[in-house]
Each structure stands twice: as structure tokens, then as C-alpha cells.
Amino acid sequence: MSIQHGSALWRYRGFVFGSVKREFQARYQNSLLGSVWNVLQPLAMILVYTLVFANLMRARMQGMDGPYSFGIYLCAGILPWGLFSEIVSRGQGVFLDNGNMLKKLSFPRIALPAIIMLGALLNFAIVLSLFLVFLAITGHFPGIEITALLVLIALQVAFATGLGIVLGVLNVFFRDVGQLFNIVLQFWFWFTPIVYPLETLPAFVRPWIALNPMTGLIQGYHAVFFQHQWPQWSALWPLALVAVLSCGFGMWLFRRHAGEMVDEL
């Protein structure tokens, strides 16, 4: 993000944080369970995958002997994937969904992706906090390795935000982009070692899965939460590279077409 955009976001920080707060409140104000839905949705997915895959994975993975092992392994992959998916999925429609606001109000348009990113981080923080409490209660809380989450989350958010901006701009001019990417995202989930370890795949498949920038990230989360080890930092270079490229290309695309987007909307 350029210094100019960063300065604009700082000047409008009240608008950004106020929008995040209003969005969070609006999402749950008419809900009996409120923010509990943030927990129930990933929990339901984890329970389904646990019932389907637990016995199969227990036989093929080391360290899968404990009663909570596979659940911890799944949470360590599904929760960060949920953060990535939310930022990108909402980012691809951010300019379309706020077309009226863009036409009527004067504010830095880059604030819209920032609001989505901060809102997703808030939701993720709630779920992650409960997961950490569960790990502490069951005696599986990581050691100093947990500080690696700062790097993992930063890389993940940078990649997701940059990709979301690219898709958001393209979606204004080519409405099929959003529909197509929703399908891509479903395949992307299964081509990322979230439910299964990379080592359980045939040898000829592993190099292709390793090309996925999310592979190193999810393996990093698994290392911290499941193995209580530091991530393999060298495996994060592909993600760091695509994060820089996606942010750079996203900001270039945004600056180039910001004016045209309003007319298109």
C-alpha cells in the first residue's frame, strides 16, 4: 500500500473503525446467539470432517493418538482458511456492494477493503481466542512457537487483501469474475492440505500441491498448533512473494481504474 493511501486511511481512521463496529453490530443485532455463530459455523464444519476423516487419518498420521488430536489438526487449518476465505470472498464484491456509497460520499475508496480486512480479523480473533482456551484446558497449548502466528497472520492477510482488491476491481467490469472465483475457492480448499497432511498424498502429487501458496501457510499453522514447532520458514517464501505481488498489482489496478469504477457502477 502506498504512503498516500496509508495517509488517507489514517485521516479517515474514525470512519474505518466506526464502519467495522457498525458492521459487527448489524450482523448480530437481530440474532439470538449473536457472535456465537462465528464459533458454531467452523465448529460444525470441523465436526463433519472429524466424523468423516478421523479414523482414516488416525491410521496414516503420526501423533494422532490423542482424543483431541485430529480436532486440533482440523482447527489449525480450517480457522485460518476461514479468515482467508472471508477476506477474499467479501473483497471481490466490495465495490459492487457499496456502489451507492461510492457515488454519494467522498472518502478514500481504499477504506472499503480495509474495513473488510479489519472485520474479518475481528471475527478471526474471537474464534482463535476460544481455540486457544480449548488448547489450554486440554493441555495442548503451544509454547513460545505461538509467536510465529504474528508472521503467519500478517502474510495471510496481505495476500488475501491484495487478491481481494484485484478481484474486486475486476468484478466491477466483468461480473463473471465473482461467480468463477467462488468455484475456484472450493477447489482451492481441497488442493490445500487442511483436512489431510501433504505426506499422505502420492509422491507425484506433492510437488504440485506444494506450488499452492496456501500450502506453506497451513503447514505453518499445523506446525505451531499440532506439532508445537516453529514453522518451516523457507516454505513461506512462495506466500510472501505472492503477497507482495498481489498487493502491488491490486494497488496498481485500483489506482488505474478507481475513477472508471464509479462510472461503471
Summary of the structure (lengths in Angstrom):
residues: 265
radius of gyration: 19.4
end to end distance: 24.0
largest distance: 59.0
contacts: 801
relative contact order: 0.14
helix: 79%
strand: 0%
